[in-house]
Amino acid sequence: MQLPIVLGLVALVLAVAALLVVLEDRRAAKRAATQRKARLARLGEVDPLAANRLHVDR
């Protein structure tokens, strides 16, 4: 009877850990993008990846 409870708790802990890793990865990616933009702005350059985000209105 205790085995399913323990397995359920282990699964819950693993799910929470995976969620935290994903959220931290997204935060780190956003921070890196902000730092890249700031570095390019200091150099007077345009973000080379900005063209990929531009869309023409039709």
C-alpha positions in Angstrom: 0.0 0.0 0.0 2.9 2.4 0.7 4.7 1.6 -2.5 2.2 3.4 -4.8 2.3 6.4 -2.5 6.1 6.6 -2.6 6.2 6.1 -6.4 3.6 8.8 -6.8 5.6 11.2 -4.7 8.8 10.4 -6.6 7.0 11.0 -9.9 5.6 14.3 -8.5 9.1 15.4 -7.4 10.5 14.5 -10.9 7.7 16.4 -12.6 8.3 19.5 -10.5 12.1 19.3 -11.1 11.6 19.0 -14.9 9.3 22.0 -14.8 11.8 24.1 -12.9 14.6 23.1 -15.4 12.4 24.2 -18.4 11.5 27.5 -16.7 15.1 28.3 -15.8 16.2 27.4 -19.4 13.6 29.8 -20.8 14.7 32.5 -18.4 18.4 32.0 -19.3 17.6 32.2 -23.0 15.7 35.4 -22.5 18.6 36.9 -20.5 21.1 35.9 -23.2 18.9 37.5 -25.9 18.7 40.7 -23.9 22.5 40.7 -23.3 23.1 40.1 -27.0 20.8 43.0 -28.0 22.5 45.3 -25.5 26.0 44.3 -26.8 24.9 44.9 -30.4 23.4 48.3 -29.4 26.6 49.3 -27.8 28.4 48.5 -31.0 25.8 50.3 -33.1 24.8 47.2 -34.9 21.4 45.8 -35.8 20.3 42.5 -34.4 21.1 40.0 -37.2 18.2 37.7 -36.1 15.7 40.6 -36.2 14.9 40.0 -39.8 13.6 36.5 -39.0 11.0 38.1 -36.7 9.7 40.6 -39.2 6.6 39.8 -41.2 5.1 41.7 -44.1 1.4 42.7 -43.7 -0.6 41.5 -46.6 
